[in-house]
Amino acid sequence: MTGRRYAVSDVMTRKVVAVKAKASFKDIVRTLRQWGVTALPVLDDERRVVGVVSEADLLPKEEARGADPAPGARAADGSAAAKAVAVTADRLMTAPAVTVAGSATLALAARIMARNGIKRLPVVDAAGVLTGIVSRSDLLKVFLRDDEEIAEEVRRDVVGWLFVTPPESLRIEVHDGVVTLTGRVRDSTLVPVVARLVRGVEGVVDVDCALMGPLRRPDLDPDLPDIAEFPPA
């Protein structure tokens, strides 16, 4: 198929707020509050993503207020006890960071988020340099595609690809992202293939496939002759 698939770089936010590895605790809190986010990528001097610091990484300090530091808590082991006494991003952050490439599909980004239970992913290039951020809401942008745009892609890149001569009776309607397919096709084995490919078009919410195979001719009675013979009048 020739249909274009959206990549993470098509929907990500390119203006990203991040902090350096030596950013102070208060600077992190201030930045989170100022930008209204819950997590920040942590960068080294080459803007490579080395971790992510979130509100959850900061809370151990509040939880441990008034308590004596645990023995060995200053070790950078990523434990809650260590984070309770940490004062810079490189000691507070969760590392290594879970990231995604800009060329990745939206489906892959969604799977990474679901598997790791996170809402935002730093987007990096081949060198690990930060290029953007993608959130759950960004991944949903494709569902804002215009119905006619979706219908045209289905006609061009699904029907036009599967059938040398598209069936005249095949009708495609799209309403609020739901694609309805009606009509008949010569090869009924292609019906589930059409439905599956349409479902893969970016922005499709659901598919109602009512396609049918060709009309079947009634079987002739084998006992009847092919040519009826009548006696002369």
C-alpha positions in Angstrom: 0.0 0.0 0.0 1.1 3.6 -0.6 -0.9 5.2 2.2 1.2 7.4 4.4 1.5 6.4 8.0 1.9 9.1 10.6 5.1 9.1 12.6 5.7 10.4 16.1 7.5 13.4 14.6 4.2 14.4 12.8 2.3 14.9 16.1 4.9 15.6 18.8 5.4 19.0 20.5 8.7 20.5 19.3 8.9 23.2 22.0 10.1 21.2 25.0 11.0 22.3 28.5 13.8 20.3 30.1 16.3 20.6 32.9 20.1 20.0 33.1 21.5 17.2 35.2 22.6 19.6 37.9 19.4 21.5 38.2 18.4 22.1 41.8 15.4 20.7 43.5 13.7 24.1 43.7 14.5 24.8 40.1 12.8 21.6 39.1 9.7 22.3 41.2 9.5 25.8 39.8 9.8 24.6 36.2 7.1 22.0 36.7 4.8 24.6 38.1 5.5 27.2 35.6 4.9 25.0 32.6 2.0 23.0 34.1 3.7 19.6 33.5 4.3 16.6 35.7 7.6 15.4 34.4 10.7 16.9 32.7 13.5 15.3 30.6 16.9 15.6 32.1 19.7 16.5 29.7 23.5 16.3 29.7 25.7 19.0 28.2 25.1 17.6 24.6 21.3 17.7 25.1 21.1 14.0 25.3 18.3 12.6 27.4 19.8 10.9 30.4 16.6 10.6 32.5 13.3 12.0 33.5 12.4 13.7 36.7 8.7 13.7 37.7 6.6 14.8 40.6 6.7 11.2 41.9 10.5 11.5 42.1 10.2 14.6 44.2 7.6 13.4 46.7 9.9 11.2 48.8 11.5 14.4 50.2 8.1 15.6 51.5 7.3 12.1 52.8 10.5 11.9 54.7 10.1 15.4 56.3 11.2 15.3 60.0 12.6 11.7 59.7 16.3 10.8 60.0 17.9 9.9 56.7 18.1 6.2 56.2 21.7 4.7 56.4 23.4 4.8 53.0 20.6 7.0 51.6 23.0 9.2 49.8 23.9 6.5 47.4 22.5 7.2 44.0 20.6 3.9 43.8 17.3 5.4 42.7 15.5 4.3 45.9 12.9 6.5 47.7 15.4 6.9 50.6 18.1 8.2 48.2 15.7 10.6 46.5 14.5 11.9 49.9 18.0 13.4 50.4 18.8 14.2 46.8 19.0 17.9 45.7 19.8 17.8 42.0 18.1 16.3 39.0 20.8 13.7 38.3 20.1 12.2 41.8 16.3 12.6 41.6 15.6 11.4 38.1 14.4 8.0 36.9 17.1 6.6 34.6 17.6 5.4 32.0 14.8 7.4 30.4 12.1 5.7 28.4 12.2 7.5 25.0 11.0 7.0 21.4 12.4 7.9 18.0 10.7 10.5 15.9 10.4 8.0 13.1 8.4 5.5 15.2 4.8 4.8 14.5 2.1 6.2 16.7 1.1 2.6 17.5 4.6 1.9 18.8 4.6 5.0 21.0 1.2 4.1 22.4 2.5 0.6 23.3 5.6 2.0 25.0 3.4 4.4 27.1 1.0 1.6 28.0 3.7 -0.8 28.9 5.6 1.7 31.1 2.5 3.4 32.5 3.6 6.9 31.4 1.8 9.8 29.8 4.6 11.5 27.9 7.7 10.3 26.0 10.8 12.3 25.2 11.5 12.1 21.4 15.1 11.6 20.5 17.2 11.3 17.4 19.7 8.6 16.6 22.3 10.2 19.0 19.8 10.4 21.9 19.4 14.2 21.5 16.1 15.6 22.5 13.9 16.7 19.6 10.5 16.9 21.1 7.9 15.4 23.4 4.9 13.3 22.6 1.9 12.8 24.9 -1.2 10.7 24.9 -3.2 13.6 23.6 -0.7 14.1 20.8 -1.3 10.5 19.7 -5.0 11.2 19.4 -4.6 14.0 16.9 -5.0 11.7 14.0 -8.6 11.2 15.0 -9.2 14.8 14.1 -8.7 14.1 10.4 -11.5 15.2 8.1 -14.0 12.5 7.1 -13.5 13.2 3.4 -9.7 13.0 3.7 -10.2 9.6 5.3 -12.6 8.5 2.6 -10.2 9.6 -0.2 -7.4 7.6 1.4 -9.6 4.5 1.6 -10.6 4.9 -2.1 -7.1 5.5 -3.3 -4.9 3.4 -1.0 -7.1 0.5 -0.1 -9.7 0.0 -2.8 -7.5 1.3 -5.6 -4.6 -0.9 -4.4 -6.7 -4.1 -4.0 -8.7 -3.9 -7.2 -7.4 -3.2 -10.6 -10.9 -2.1 -11.6 -12.7 -0.9 -8.4 -16.3 -2.3 -8.3 -18.8 0.3 -9.3 -21.2 -0.8 -6.6 -18.7 -0.4 -3.8 -19.6 2.6 -1.7 -17.5 4.3 1.0 -19.0 6.6 3.5 -17.3 8.2 6.5 -19.0 9.9 9.4 -17.1 11.0 12.5 -14.3 8.7 11.6 -16.5 5.6 11.2 -16.1 4.1 7.7 -19.1 2.2 6.2 -18.5 0.0 3.3 -21.4 -1.4 1.2 -21.7 -3.1 -2.2 -20.4 -6.2 -3.8 -17.0 -7.4 -4.8 -16.1 -10.2 -7.3 -14.0 -12.1 -4.8 -15.6 -12.5 -1.4 -12.3 -13.6 0.2 -11.2 -10.0 -0.1 -13.9 -8.7 2.2 -12.1 -9.3 5.5 -8.9 -8.0 3.8 -10.6 -4.7 2.9 -12.0 -4.3 6.4 -8.6 -4.9 8.0 -6.8 -2.5 5.7 -9.4 0.2 6.2 -9.1 -0.2 10.0 -5.4 0.5 9.6 -6.0 3.9 8.0 -4.9 6.7 10.3 -7.9 8.4 12.0 -10.4 5.6 11.4 -12.5 5.1 14.6 -14.3 2.0 13.4 -15.3 0.1 10.3 -18.8 -1.1 9.4 -18.1 -3.6 6.6 -21.3 -4.7 4.8 -19.5 -5.8 1.6 -20.8 -9.0 -0.1 -19.6 -11.3 -2.7 -21.1 -11.6 -6.2 -24.7 -12.6 -6.8 -24.9 -16.4 -7.2 -26.6 -17.7 -10.3 -29.2 -20.4 -9.5 -28.1 -23.9 -10.3 -29.9 -25.3 -13.3 -31.7 -28.6 -12.9 -29.2 -31.2 -14.3 -32.1 -33.3 -15.6 -33.3 -30.5 -17.9 -31.8 -30.3 -21.4 -29.9 -27.2 -22.3 -32.2 -26.6 -25.3 -35.8 -27.3 -25.0 -37.3 -29.1 -28.0 -40.9 -28.6 -28.8 -42.9 -30.6 -31.4 -44.0 -28.7 -34.5 -47.4 -27.1 -34.2 
